[in-house]
């Protein structure tokens, strides 16, 4: 059994670059798990910027000038964002109204649950 473990360690962790890569992956995963809620908007922004840059590059290959490609991509992005906002805002407003209407019932349920605690 010891030979099997030693063979495994020698095969995959003999090279120092693989150890460094493993440590980087583990530390990156730990950062994402610990600070994922805070980093989520940053990661989303990086992904959106990457995708938008790709669209600008595609338009540049079709012969558009950089300024026109940039303005076109960002105008489409803002239009899609506003359209999503306009479609989601009424739904969010209805959910908020329902929450406000149900809040007294929820508070009374929480109070009765707290009274049952020892």
C-alpha positions in Angstrom: 0.0 0.0 0.0 2.9 2.3 0.9 4.4 1.7 -2.6 1.1 2.5 -4.3 0.9 5.8 -2.4 4.5 6.7 -3.1 4.1 5.8 -6.8 1.0 8.1 -7.0 2.8 11.0 -5.3 5.9 10.5 -7.5 3.8 10.4 -10.7 1.6 13.5 -10.0 3.6 15.6 -7.6 7.2 15.0 -8.6 7.4 18.2 -10.7 7.4 21.4 -8.7 5.2 23.2 -11.3 2.4 20.7 -10.7 2.6 21.4 -7.0 2.5 25.2 -7.6 -0.5 24.7 -9.9 -2.3 22.6 -7.3 -1.6 25.2 -4.6 -2.9 28.0 -6.9 -6.0 26.1 -7.7 -6.7 25.3 -4.1 -6.1 28.9 -3.0 -8.2 30.2 -5.9 -11.1 27.9 -4.9 -10.7 29.0 -1.3 -10.9 32.7 -2.2 -14.0 32.0 -4.3 -15.7 30.1 -1.5 -14.9 32.7 1.1 -15.5 35.8 -0.9 -17.8 34.6 -3.6 -20.7 36.9 -2.7 -18.4 39.9 -2.8 -16.5 38.9 -5.9 -19.6 37.8 -7.9 -20.3 41.3 -9.4 -16.6 41.7 -10.3 -16.5 38.3 -12.0 -19.7 39.0 -13.8 -18.3 42.4 -15.0 -15.1 40.7 -16.2 -17.1 38.1 -18.2 -19.4 40.8 -19.7 -16.4 42.9 -20.7 -14.7 39.9 -22.2 -17.7 39.1 -24.3 -18.2 42.7 -25.4 -14.6 43.0 -26.4 -15.1 39.8 -28.6 -18.0 41.4 -30.3 -16.0 44.6 -31.0 -13.2 42.5 -32.5 -15.7 40.7 -34.7 -17.1 44.0 -36.0 -13.5 45.2 -36.6 -12.9 42.2 -38.8 -15.9 43.1 -40.8 -14.4 46.5 -41.6 -16.1 48.8 -39.2 -14.0 51.5 -37.5 -13.1 50.9 -33.9 -15.2 53.8 -32.7 -18.4 52.7 -34.5 -17.9 49.1 -33.4 -17.5 50.3 -29.8 -20.5 52.5 -29.8 -22.6 49.9 -31.5 -21.7 47.1 -29.0 -22.2 49.3 -26.0 -25.5 50.7 -27.4 -26.8 47.1 -27.9 -25.6 46.2 -24.4 -27.4 49.1 -22.8 -30.5 48.4 -24.8 -30.6 44.8 -23.7 -29.9 45.8 -20.1 -32.8 48.3 -20.1 -35.1 45.8 -21.8 -34.4 43.2 -19.1 -34.9 45.9 -16.4 -38.2 46.9 -17.9 -39.4 43.3 -18.0 -38.1 42.3 -14.6 -39.1 45.5 -12.7 -42.9 44.8 -12.7 -42.3 41.3 -11.5 -40.0 42.5 -8.7 -42.5 45.2 -7.7 -45.3 42.5 -7.5 -43.1 40.3 -5.3 -42.3 43.3 -3.0 -46.0 44.1 -2.6 -46.8 40.5 -1.8 -44.0 40.4 0.8 -45.3 43.6 2.4 -48.8 42.1 2.5 -47.5 38.9 4.0 -45.1 40.5 6.5 -47.6 40.6 9.4 -48.4 36.9 9.1 -44.7 36.0 8.8 -43.9 38.1 11.9 -46.6 36.4 13.9 -45.4 33.0 12.8 -41.8 33.8 13.8 -43.1 35.1 17.2 -45.0 31.9 17.8 -42.0 29.8 16.8 -39.8 31.8 19.2 -42.2 31.2 22.0 -42.0 27.5 21.6 -38.2 27.5 22.1 -37.0 26.4 25.5 
